[in-house]
Amino acid sequence: MTVLHHEHPTHEHTHGPACGHPAVEHEGHVDYAHDGHLHREHSGHWDECERHGHVAHEGHTHEHGPGCGHTTVTHGDHQDYVHDGHRHAAHDGHWDDH
């Protein structure tokens, strides 16, 4: 699986610990959830942080939903649930790694 390198050239907002957007740590960096997608700092600019392809999270027995205790972030047209360095989204009866 790869993460696409798609620069967000008109990103004028500077993210950080007090920027007001949810911070999601994963794969050695921090993404900031903003306007339905996630950004990460990379070499002096901001990239979209989106995985390429469909990746089911095998063995995920926890059911996410309101009150499950995990942070939610809006991602496109759905909610991702954040825990253990991953974002999970419901998809066709299983959970996907986002």
DRENROMI-462279 format. One line per field, with one value per residue: chain; residue in three letters; residue number from 1; y, x, z of N, C-alpha, C, CB in turn. Coordinates in steps of 0.02 Angstrom, whole numbers, padded with zeros to 5 digits, always signed. Atoms other than C-alpha are relative to their C-alpha. Glycine has a CB too. Layout:
BEGIN
chain <- c(A,...)
res <- c(Ala,...)
n <- c(NUM,...)
n.north <- c(Y,...)
n.east <- c(X,...)
n.up <- c(Z,...)
ca.north <- c(Y,...)
ca.east <- c(X,...)
ca.up <- c(Z,...)
c.north <- c(Y,...)
c.east <- c(X,...)
c.up <- c(Z,...)
cb.north <- c(Y,...)
cb.east <- c(X,...)
cb.up <- c(Z,...)
# end
This chain:
BEGIN
chain <- c(A,A,A,A,A,A,A,A,A,A,A,A,A,A,A,A,A,A,A,A,A,A,A,A,A,A,A,A,A,A,A,A,A,A,A,A,A,A,A,A,A,A,A,A,A,A,A,A,A,A,A,A,A,A,A,A,A,A,A,A,A,A,A,A,A,A,A,A,A,A,A,A,A,A,A,A,A,A,A,A,A,A,A,A,A,A,A,A,A,A,A,A,A,A,A,A,A,A)
res <- c(Met,Thr,Val,Leu,His,His,Glu,His,Pro,Thr,His,Glu,His,Thr,His,Gly,Pro,Ala,Cys,Gly,His,Pro,Ala,Val,Glu,His,Glu,Gly,His,Val,Asp,Tyr,Ala,His,Asp,Gly,His,Leu,His,Arg,Glu,His,Ser,Gly,His,Trp,Asp,Glu,Cys,Glu,Arg,His,Gly,His,Val,Ala,His,Glu,Gly,His,Thr,His,Glu,His,Gly,Pro,Gly,Cys,Gly,His,Thr,Thr,Val,Thr,His,Gly,Asp,His,Gln,Asp,Tyr,Val,His,Asp,Gly,His,Arg,His,Ala,Ala,His,Asp,Gly,His,Trp,Asp,Asp,His)
n <- c(1,2,3,4,5,6,7,8,9,10,11,12,13,14,15,16,17,18,19,20,21,22,23,24,25,26,27,28,29,30,31,32,33,34,35,36,37,38,39,40,41,42,43,44,45,46,47,48,49,50,51,52,53,54,55,56,57,58,59,60,61,62,63,64,65,66,67,68,69,70,71,72,73,74,75,76,77,78,79,80,81,82,83,84,85,86,87,88,89,90,91,92,93,94,95,96,97,98)
n.north <- c(-00058,-00061,-00062,-00045,-00065,-00049,-00064,-00045,-00062,-00061,+00009,-00059,+00010,+00037,+00046,+00012,+00025,-00044,-00028,+00014,+00058,+00063,+00027,+00073,+00027,+00065,+00014,-00043,-00071,-00023,-00029,-00044,+00007,-00068,-00003,+00067,+00039,-00005,-00031,+00009,-00042,+00039,-00039,-00071,-00010,+00045,+00052,+00040,+00065,+00050,+00065,+00021,+00069,+00023,+00042,+00022,+00011,+00068,+00014,-00057,+00022,-00056,-00037,-00072,-00037,-00052,+00024,+00054,-00025,-00017,-00063,+00005,-00054,+00002,+00018,+00005,+00004,+00045,-00011,+00048,+00007,+00001,+00033,+00043,-00024,+00012,-00026,+00053,-00020,+00056,+00011,+00064,+00051,+00006,-00065,-00014,-00042,-00061)
n.east <- c(+00042,-00038,+00034,-00010,-00032,+00039,-00010,+00057,-00037,+00032,+00015,-00027,+00004,-00056,+00023,-00043,+00036,+00055,+00035,+00072,+00019,-00022,-00065,+00001,-00067,-00005,-00056,-00058,+00013,+00064,+00047,+00051,+00064,+00019,+00042,+00016,-00058,-00055,-00062,-00060,-00056,-00050,-00052,+00018,+00066,+00050,+00023,+00059,-00023,+00051,-00025,+00021,+00024,+00044,-00035,+00043,-00034,+00019,+00001,+00022,+00062,+00032,+00051,-00002,+00063,+00005,-00014,-00050,-00060,-00053,+00007,+00025,-00019,+00036,-00043,+00044,+00071,+00010,-00040,-00052,-00013,-00072,-00031,-00058,-00038,+00037,+00067,+00042,+00065,+00044,+00005,+00027,+00000,-00064,-00033,-00057,-00055,-00006)
n.up <- c(+00000,+00003,-00015,+00056,-00014,+00036,-00034,-00007,+00010,-00024,-00071,-00034,-00073,-00029,-00051,-00058,-00059,-00022,+00059,-00004,+00041,-00031,+00020,+00004,+00009,+00032,+00044,-00011,+00008,-00026,+00048,-00028,+00034,+00019,+00060,+00025,+00020,-00047,+00024,-00040,+00021,+00035,+00034,+00006,+00029,-00026,+00046,-00016,-00024,+00018,+00023,+00067,-00001,-00052,-00048,-00056,-00063,-00020,-00071,-00038,-00031,-00034,+00038,-00010,+00005,-00053,-00068,-00004,-00034,+00046,+00036,+00068,+00046,+00064,+00055,+00058,-00016,-00056,-00060,-00018,-00072,-00009,-00057,+00013,+00057,+00061,+00008,+00025,+00027,+00016,+00072,+00021,-00053,-00033,-00012,+00043,-00024,+00043)
ca.north <- c(+00000,+00174,+00348,+00469,+00623,+00756,+00932,+01051,+01211,+01337,+01283,+01449,+01387,+01330,+01175,+01138,+01084,+01236,+01258,+01186,+01041,+00860,+00790,+00608,+00522,+00383,+00307,+00422,+00588,+00692,+00725,+00867,+00839,+00991,+01017,+00829,+00777,+00759,+00861,+00828,+00939,+00880,+00971,+01146,+01119,+01027,+00862,+00773,+00612,+00480,+00296,+00223,+00067,-00029,-00102,-00201,-00201,-00388,-00446,-00282,-00340,-00173,-00088,+00098,+00221,+00363,+00339,+00211,+00324,+00351,+00517,+00542,+00643,+00688,+00609,+00643,+00587,+00479,+00473,+00388,+00325,+00352,+00230,+00134,+00244,+00205,+00281,+00155,+00175,+00059,-00020,-00163,-00254,-00233,-00094,-00015,+00058,+00237)
ca.east <- c(+00000,+00061,+00017,-00009,+00102,-00021,+00035,-00098,-00026,-00156,-00156,-00137,-00179,-00034,-00076,-00006,-00054,-00168,-00242,-00412,-00411,-00402,-00226,-00206,-00039,+00000,+00146,+00276,+00190,+00040,-00109,-00230,-00413,-00477,-00620,-00654,-00477,-00311,-00153,+00024,+00178,+00309,+00469,+00399,+00227,+00066,+00018,-00148,-00127,-00233,-00199,-00211,-00317,-00436,-00363,-00477,-00426,-00431,-00477,-00555,-00686,-00722,-00882,-00861,-01002,-01063,-00994,-00860,-00726,-00624,-00595,-00693,-00635,-00736,-00659,-00749,-00929,-00904,-00828,-00663,-00628,-00451,-00357,-00194,-00115,-00251,-00409,-00548,-00704,-00853,-00863,-00973,-00984,-00802,-00682,-00558,-00389,-00381)
ca.up <- c(+00000,-00038,+00021,-00122,-00127,-00177,-00129,-00066,-00142,-00082,+00100,+00190,+00365,+00474,+00574,+00745,+00921,+00949,+00773,+00820,+00696,+00755,+00751,+00698,+00725,+00603,+00510,+00588,+00558,+00612,+00498,+00530,+00486,+00393,+00269,+00252,+00213,+00302,+00281,+00337,+00333,+00210,+00160,+00191,+00112,+00153,+00071,+00063,+00162,+00077,+00054,-00118,-00133,-00022,+00138,+00254,+00436,+00473,+00646,+00699,+00824,+00908,+00848,+00825,+00845,+00956,+01130,+01084,+01158,+01000,+00913,+00753,+00603,+00450,+00297,+00134,+00155,+00311,+00485,+00524,+00700,+00763,+00874,+00882,+00748,+00620,+00553,+00529,+00423,+00405,+00232,+00169,+00336,+00388,+00441,+00320,+00367,+00304)
c.north <- c(+00062,+00058,+00047,+00064,+00051,+00066,+00041,+00071,+00063,-00004,+00057,-00007,-00039,-00043,-00007,-00020,+00044,+00027,-00013,-00058,-00064,-00024,-00076,-00024,-00066,-00002,+00051,+00074,+00017,+00029,+00046,-00005,+00070,-00004,-00069,-00040,+00012,+00027,-00019,+00045,-00045,+00048,+00072,+00014,-00050,-00049,-00026,-00067,-00050,-00063,-00014,-00073,-00015,-00047,-00016,-00010,-00067,-00006,+00058,-00016,+00055,+00034,+00073,+00030,+00052,-00030,-00055,+00022,+00019,+00066,-00013,+00059,-00009,-00012,-00010,+00000,-00046,+00020,-00056,+00001,-00011,-00039,-00043,+00020,-00011,+00041,-00056,+00028,-00062,-00005,-00071,-00056,-00012,+00070,+00006,+00041,+00058,+00035)
c.east <- c(+00044,-00043,+00015,+00034,-00035,+00005,-00064,+00028,-00032,-00019,+00032,+00001,+00061,-00027,+00052,-00042,-00060,-00041,-00075,-00024,+00025,+00066,-00003,+00071,-00005,+00060,+00056,-00011,-00069,-00040,-00047,-00063,-00029,-00040,-00012,+00059,+00056,+00063,+00058,+00054,+00052,+00046,-00022,-00066,-00047,-00023,-00067,+00028,-00055,+00034,-00028,-00022,-00044,+00037,-00047,+00043,-00025,+00001,-00023,-00069,-00037,-00050,+00005,-00069,-00002,+00011,+00051,+00065,+00056,-00016,-00027,+00026,-00041,+00050,-00044,-00072,-00015,+00043,+00051,+00006,+00074,+00019,+00057,+00038,-00034,-00064,-00041,-00066,-00040,-00007,-00024,+00008,+00067,+00028,+00060,+00051,+00006,+00064)
c.up <- c(+00000,+00022,-00057,+00023,-00044,+00039,+00000,-00005,+00028,+00073,+00039,+00075,+00023,+00056,+00055,+00059,+00021,-00059,+00000,-00043,+00034,-00029,+00003,-00013,-00036,-00045,+00006,-00012,+00029,-00058,+00038,-00042,-00011,-00064,-00032,-00027,+00050,-00033,+00045,-00028,-00032,-00037,-00013,-00034,+00032,-00054,+00023,+00024,-00011,-00024,-00069,+00005,+00060,+00046,+00058,+00062,+00028,+00076,+00044,+00030,+00036,-00046,+00016,-00007,+00055,+00069,+00005,+00032,-00046,-00035,-00069,-00040,-00063,-00055,-00061,+00023,+00060,+00060,+00006,+00076,+00009,+00062,-00024,-00063,-00067,+00000,-00031,-00024,-00017,-00076,-00014,+00053,+00033,+00012,-00047,+00039,-00047,+00016)
cb.north <- c(+00000,+00012,+00029,+00016,-00003,-00022,+00039,-00012,+00010,+00015,-00069,+00061,-00037,+00049,-00069,+00062,-00005,+00057,-00029,+00060,+00007,-00055,+00028,-00025,-00007,-00017,-00004,-00023,+00021,+00053,-00057,+00074,-00045,+00045,+00046,+00007,+00018,-00068,+00077,-00075,+00039,-00050,-00033,+00034,-00006,+00039,-00058,-00008,+00004,+00028,-00056,+00010,-00047,-00034,+00034,-00065,+00058,-00051,-00022,+00064,-00055,+00051,-00027,+00033,-00048,+00034,-00023,-00027,-00050,-00055,+00037,-00002,+00000,+00065,-00064,-00062,-00023,-00073,+00003,+00017,-00058,+00072,-00042,-00072,-00033,-00075,+00066,-00052,+00044,+00008,+00013,-00022,-00063,-00043,+00007,+00037,-00040,+00048)
cb.east <- c(-00048,+00028,+00022,-00067,+00078,-00074,+00057,-00038,+00012,-00062,+00024,-00040,-00065,+00055,-00016,+00043,+00047,+00028,+00030,-00036,+00029,-00053,+00058,-00050,+00036,-00064,-00023,+00054,+00003,+00009,-00041,+00026,-00050,+00062,+00032,-00049,+00023,+00014,-00007,+00023,+00030,-00032,+00019,+00053,+00000,-00061,+00051,-00050,+00022,-00047,-00019,+00057,+00058,-00063,+00065,-00039,-00013,+00047,+00067,-00004,+00015,+00053,-00071,+00048,-00060,-00069,-00062,+00014,+00023,+00011,+00068,-00078,+00076,-00040,+00043,+00016,-00039,+00016,-00044,+00069,-00042,+00027,-00051,-00022,+00065,-00016,-00003,-00012,+00008,-00070,+00067,+00035,-00024,+00050,+00022,-00022,+00068,-00059)
cb.up <- c(+00060,-00070,+00069,-00034,-00015,-00009,-00032,+00070,-00072,-00042,+00025,-00019,+00019,+00026,-00031,+00016,+00057,+00040,-00063,-00019,-00072,-00009,+00045,-00056,+00068,-00039,-00071,-00041,-00075,+00056,-00037,+00004,+00040,-00008,-00051,-00054,-00072,+00032,-00004,+00000,+00060,-00049,-00065,-00037,-00078,+00029,-00005,-00062,+00074,-00055,+00050,-00053,-00002,-00029,+00026,-00018,+00051,-00032,+00021,-00044,+00048,+00025,+00014,-00050,+00006,-00004,+00030,-00070,+00047,-00052,-00004,-00002,-00015,-00011,+00015,-00042,-00060,-00021,+00063,-00034,+00032,+00004,+00039,-00005,-00002,-00008,-00045,+00055,-00064,+00033,-00035,-00063,-00027,-00043,+00074,-00064,+00004,+00011)
# end
